[in-house]
């Protein structure tokens, strides 16, 4: 009798928890704002199926169009010399290090030429906080690039780099941004956000801007009429509550300035860093966190998939979990690669993943304007639908294999447990 009573109580608790989760998900789907406590309760849930479905519903409400997007750019890491010490970074080298470098202009020009030849309209240029490079060096570089490539958008210099320049030049942040904008800066990348909670930042970085300083660079840029992205690197020493705090701070600034064009989340890559003892976060947690971000950031139009850290399979699956954009073809990437994570997708692969999700691929710029011509002959094809039962298998597979030893084992298990079968109304996952 006691055992039956205990079982009944557990079942009742599960029903109550499920009902509460569904209430919160319905609230987000309907367009009502989640509170930080509500966002945390969703993030604490392990029901990837329900959370992902809700995020997909929100994405479809915000983006009812038949397109999903990508862009073509190149991540030019112009210097790896950095005065800050970040325990999570495998890329940086200390000033005076024999392994430090700063690219010369001709090398940068050649990289841009290659990008334009592949159809790119933008470069993402970021690097370390190099104390030997004054503000004038950056101004001269931007001007020279714009002289040679006037149609290429310069999506350059993360908030920590701008903050370091302001300290080095002994000028207000606003003045530094104004001068860079005049020189040719087109938009501001959201790198260096990590987790916007000072406890976290102080524990794993030294000599780098804190949360409010990062946000203030973005605020000043937005007030100048500039646009930029926002990011989050998670899966290290932060708590779930601190992930939500990060999202809340971004949402508050977006309410104030409306300057963020997109949000991108990715998982910490520990190899070759001073935090290599931390096991990498798996795909289950990545998809869930991205989905929660879609539900929580109700004033952000766009969510990018992070295939650069997750690879093709999970990067494509992210389009079912709140992402409406596949990010960049990323002709070059060095920071994540230094941590041992190297994924390369061709343009054809990115387009295929979008088509498999049931959409028509379109190329866009950093402002999310289409820059290609819609193919009048291409029809939107039915998605490879993941039915409820198959998603439960996927959920179970991810739960069983969340660790760094089997990064994509959850996905692989799900693919072993189900098979693709064409159906008259599209494709579906069946046992």
N, C-alpha and C positions, 0 to 999 in steps of 0.2 A: 504493500500500500504506500509506504514512504517513497519507494522508488517511482511508482506511478505518479504520485503527487509532485515529486521533484521534476519528472519529465514534463508534466503538464505545466508547471510553472515556467520551465525553460521555453516551452513552445509559446506560451503567452507573452513572454518577454520578447521572443523573436518576432512575433506578430506585431507587437507594439513598436519595436525598433523599425521594422519594415514599413509600418504605416507612417511613422514620423519621417523616414527618409523619403517616402513617396510624396508626402505633403510638401517637403522642402523642394524636391525636384519639380513638382507641379508649379510651385511658386516661381521658380526661376524660369521655367518654360513659358509661363504666362507673361513674363517681362517684369515681374516685381523684383525689387532689389533684395538680395540676401544680406543679412547682418554678418559681422565677423563670427559670432557664435554659430550661426546657421551654416556658414561656409565651412567651419571647422568640423561640425557634425557630419557633413557630407564627406569631407576628406578623411575622416576617421572610419568611415564605412568601407567595407571590402567588397561591396556589390558593384563591381566594375560594369556589369551588364546594364544595370539601371542608370548609373551615373553617365556612362557613355551614351546611352540612348537619349537621355535628357540633353546632354551637350549637343548631340546631333540635331535634336529638335530645335534648340536655340539657334544653331548655325543655319538651319534651313529657314527659320523665321527671319533672321538677319540677312540671309543671302538666298533668296528664292530663285535667283537666276540659275541658268543651266550651266554656268561656267565655274571652274575652279582654277586658281591662278598659280603662276610661277614667275620668277624673273631670272635674268642671266647677268651675273656680275662676277667679280673676282675679289677675293679677300687678300689685299696686299698688306702684308705685315712689314712696314717700312723699317722698323728697328726692333730688336729684341732686348735692347739695353733698358733697364728699368731700375729706378731708385727705390721703388716699393719692394716689399718682400711679401709674397702671397704663397702660403703653404700649399695651396691647391694648384699652382701654376707650374707646368713643366717647360714652358716656353721661354720665360725671362732669363736674362743673364745680368749679373751685377755690373755696374759701371767699372770699367777697366778690365773686364773679363776678356780673355783671349778669344772666347767664343762669341763675343758680342759683335753685332753688325748694324750698319745703317745703309740702306740701299741708296745708290746714287740715282740721279734723275734719269739717266739713260736707261737704266734697268727698269725703273718704274714706267717710263714711256713705252718700253717694249712690251711690258705686261699689259698695259692698257690697249695697245695696238692689237695684241692677240685676243683680248676680250671683245673689242669692237668687231673684229673679223668673225667672231662666233655669234654675233648678234646681240652682244651685251650693250647696255645703255648706261651702266653705272659701275663704279668701283667702290668697294668697301675697304677703306684704308684705316687700319688701327695698328698700334704698336705699344711698346713699353713707354714708360715715362722717363725719357732720356734727358738727363740734366744738362747735356752738352748741346741740346737743340733749342735755341731761343725762339721766341714767337716769330721773329723775322724769317727764320728758316721755313716755318710752316707757311707763312704768307707767300713767300717766294715760290715754294713748291706748288701751292694751289694756283697761283697766277700762271705759272709756266704750263701746268697741265691744262688749264682752261684755254690758254692761247692755242695749244695744239689740238685739244679735243673739246671744242666748245659745246657739243651736244651731250657729253658724258656727265652724268650727275656725280658729284663728289660726296659720297655718303661716308664722312670721315670723322675720326677722333671721338672716342667714347667720353662720357662725362668725367671719369678719372683723369684722362689725358688733359681735358680742358681745365679741370681744377688744378692740376699740376702746373700747367702753363700760366695760370693766373697767379700762382704763388711764385713761380720763377720770374715772371715779368713784373711782379709787384703792381699789378693792375686789377681793377674789378673784373669779375667774371663777365659781366655784360660788355665791357670794353673789349676783352679778348674775343668774345663771340662776334661782336660787331666788326672787328678787324678781319677775322677769318671769313665772315660772310661776304664782305666787300672783296676779298681776295678770291672767292669762288666756292666756299663751302656751301653745299646744297642741302644737306640734311644730316641729322645727328644719329649715329647708331647707339643702341642702348646697352652696349657692352659694359662690363664692370659692375653690373648691378648686384650679381650674386644673390645674396639675401639682404634686403634693406632693413636690417635690424642690427643695431650697433653691437649688441652682445656677440653676435655671430661674426661681424666684420672685425671687431677688435681681437677676437680669438684666433682668426686665421690670416689676418693681414696686418702689416705694419707700414706706415708711410703712405697710406692710401686714403682717399676721401671717405668719410662716413656717410651714413644714410641721407641725412638732410642735405649734405653738400652735393651728393649725387643728384638728388631731386632738384636742388636749386639750379644746377647747371641746365637741366632740362627745362625748368620753369623759365629761366632767363632766355633760353633759345626760343621757346614757344612764344614768349612775349614779344620777341623780335619778328614774329610771324613764321618762324621755322617749324618744321615737322621732324619727327624722328620715331624710333622704335623703342620698345621697352622689353627687358629680358628678365629671366630668373634662372639661376643655376642652383639646383637643389640636389638633395641626396647626400649630404655630408654631415655637418654637425648641427644643422637646424632642426627644430621641432616642427611638427605639423602646424601648431599654432603660429609659429614664426613664418611659415609659408603663407598662411592667410594674412598675417600682418604685412608681409611684402605686397601681396595683391591689394590689400586695403590702401596702402600708401600710394600705389600706382593709380588706383581708382579715384582717390581724392584729388591727386594732381590732374588727372584727366578731366574731372568735373570742373576744375579751375581753369585749365588752359585749352583743352581739346586738341592738344598738339601731338599725341601719340597716334601713329598710323596702324601699329600692329604690336602684338605681344608674342614673344617666343620663349618657351621654356625648354631647358635641356638638363640632362643629368650630369652630375660631376663625374669626370673621368680621372680616376686616381693614379693610374700607372705613371711611374717616373716622377711623382710628386712627393712632397714631404708628408702627404696624407694618404700614402699608398696602403696603409693598414686598414683603411675604411673600405668595406666591400662595396663594389659598384651597385647602384640602384638598378633594379631590373625593369623590364618593359611594363609589367603590371602597374608599378608605381608611376612610371612616366605617363602612360595613357590616362590613368586616373587623375593625376595632378593636372595634366593639360585639360582634361574634361572639366574639372572643378574650376580651373581658370576661366574657361568659356562661360560657365554658369555665373561666376562671380564678377567678372569684368564686363558688366552690362553696358558700359560706355566705350568699350573698345570694339571697333568694327571687325578687325581681322585677327585671326590666330594662325600662326605658322607652325607647320610640322617641322620637327627637328630630325630629319633623316640623317643629317651629318653625324649625330651621335647615336642614332638608333638603327640606322641601316635601312635597306629597301623595304623589308617586310613590315616592320613596325612603323616606319615613316609613311608608308602607304596606308596602313591601318589607321593612322592618326586622323585621316580624313573622315573616319566614322566617329571620332572622339573629340569633336569640337573644332578641328582645323578646317579652314576654308582655303588654305594656301600651302603650296609645297615648298615655299621658300625659294632659294636660289639654286641654279645649276652648280654654283660654287666651283668655278674653274680651278681655284687654288685655295687651300686652307692649311694653316700651319700650327695654330695654337692647340686645337684638339688633337691633331696628328702627333704632336710632341708627346701627348699622353698615351700614345699607342692605339688610338682609335682612328681608323682610316676607312671611310666609306666613300665610294665614288658612284654616282649615278649619271648615266648619260641623259641627254635631253629626251631621247626617245623613251627611256625608262620612266622619267618623270611624267611624261605625257600619258604613257600606258597606265601608270598608277591612278592618274586622275580619271581616265576613261573607265578603268575597272571599278571605280567608285561611283560611276554613273553620270559623269560630268564631261563637258567639253573643255579641254585645256586652253587657257589663254595666257599670253605673256603680258605682264604689267610692269610698271615702274615702281619706285619706292613710295609714290603717292597713291598707288593702287588705281591708276588710270591704265586702261588697256592700250598697249602700244603696238599690237599686231592687228591684222584684219581678221574678223571672224570668218571662218571657212563656211561659206554658204552651203557647201555640199556635205558638211559633217553633221550628222544627227546625234542627238544625245541617246546613248545606249543604256539599257537597263543595268543597274549596278549589280555587282556580285554581292547579292544580299546575304547578310549573315543572320540566319533566323535565330529565334530565341533559344532553341535547344542547343544549336551549335555554339552560340555565345556562352551558354552555361559551361560547355566543355572548355571553351577558350578561357573563361574565368577560372575554372578549376585548374587548368594547365598552368596558367600564370601563377596562381597561388601556390602550386606545388613546386615551381621552379623559379623563385624570385632572385636567387643569389647570383653572384658574379661568376660562379663556376658554370652556369648554364644561362648565359645572357638571353638567348632567345629560345630556350628550351620549352617555355610555355607555348610559344607559337608553334614550335615544331611538333609538340605533343598534340596540339589542336589539329594540325594538319594531318597527323597520323590517325587521329580519331575520326576525322571527317574526310569527305572527298568532294571535289567540285563536280556538279552535275548540271548540265544545261536544262533549263525548263522553258516552257512556252513564253512565260512572262518575264524571262530574264534568267539569271543564274542564282542558285541557292546552295547553301551548304547542307548536305544531308549525310546521315550515317551510312 
